């Protein structure tokens, strides 16, 4: 026999060396199961390789009655065996030989687990397969402790309805958590291991036999258990078409390699409520030919450093609808309308040093399309309101100032900035989008816009969206953190969007963006009223709503404030039904009183508003406009006011000492207000004297280093005055 041992032992060691040495093989692939933030099971999916449903549960959480039943019926000498049980093998061999057929098995729990774990390595030859089984069982016994092997077996053993493990089987078959299994439940589940397809009669007979031998105190009435085993025919993948279905589909598409238990940040209760709100409002909006909508809610988590958590995603009013229900409106790209304007103005404030009080022009402008054509954009009310502050241009959502701003900022610069905040679908050249990118022609979706708006409550930082955590504690985040804007521009844009008094000048005193608590909001409406948007936020939440038609049909003139706004109103009120909200601003900022007409600190007779500025900002000269004149006489709200395109307030020009001065002149561009005007307009640079003009001004001038004053006059009245620098 020495020759046998001489060859067999090295072969065994060689085989064992080829086997995996880590525990990932022991655990195997796990089903992806989704849980809400309330720990409500939302859905689960089979493993990709074995196409079974699994859920790993620690051994300590399995009830003792199940563990003792398993050991009694499957492997009595489990804790004393070397991986195989020679006594059981001999007994089974004798019984099978006596009966002339297989009536008993001698496999230990180790061997059964080996068949599961190493299924792809086992030979098709029945005798060689049995030998491999023995080797693998011994390997498992040497590599892992008994409790780890038993834990793996309880979680991976195949059961009825294509389930793997008792944790899943107890929920699927008996509709109860494994923690609450009775002794009768445990016996019933273990009996199914040997023959999952046994008949009801066979099962009852087998249960009675085991009961008489093992558990005489167990009940004979197991009709409820039998109903779960033999009458349960529901889909094992869980219910389809829940409020979370769009969310789950999106997660699986974005992260195809996820497996195991996924505890999401999504609140199923909140999502159910919002889906109800959406469905109810769309039933009303149907008369205006708006049939579809979507809502996204992010929550800012202060305890996690300001990270955003996706707490609700409602992609459509009804997931089960054959056509529209299959579209997730929160991630579908649509014309974004005016929703990008806050980001546009914030970038300009950072790049040019603009302030909310900087004067802009809402007047006719020509936008170049190509070398041979141009177009003249209009405002939604088909009128021009003349000079206004940047605050008013944004809050009142005027279009022509936005077109001027994107041209000054640079279409290519704005396009790059949009890509940096996650709008990576913008792959065309800047010429393809043109200046219309300021009004959303490049398209966007609710999750992209929500992240952009979160910049304003995170001190200029773009934050990732926390989707959930895996069972091992690993987080699943959408996007990454990035500093995008200065603190100043971020908080000032927040202050503008939270100004409900200025919103009332457009939407009236009773509108869907008015709340009894502080809310910042911006609406958007695409061309031909195909898309209605409202995006808004508090210090705690970002709520984004879209209304329209998934098939692209236009609505009956539904604006962002009316269509999406009414849903936004209901959702935000639900979030704050038990609390109120006020905005917080950094301690280094303060409010000051400014003149609406000049954008300067207010004088005695000015039309005033409150402006948010750093305390370190020096006090400017008080407004010099003559407010004793009638407002209509000043005519500052109409379009017949000159518009200064260059230079701009707060702008800084850098002189390169290595270049000739004649190549470094300052551009001066003034748009004359239309044709046929006879007013006496003048411009003045520093104290060089006023110069009249009767047409557009376009020239360059040389200026020395230092601060310079620029002013526009009509007769003796100062219409605009600001300062810029040359360094």
Order of alpha helices (4+ residues) and beta strands (2+ residues): alpha-alpha-beta-beta-beta-alpha-alpha-alpha-alpha-alpha-beta-beta-alpha-alpha-alpha-alpha-alpha-beta-alpha-beta-beta-alpha-beta-beta-beta-beta-alpha-alpha-alpha-alpha-alpha-beta-beta-beta-beta-alpha-alpha-beta-beta-beta-alpha-beta-beta-alpha-beta-beta-beta-beta-beta-beta-beta-beta
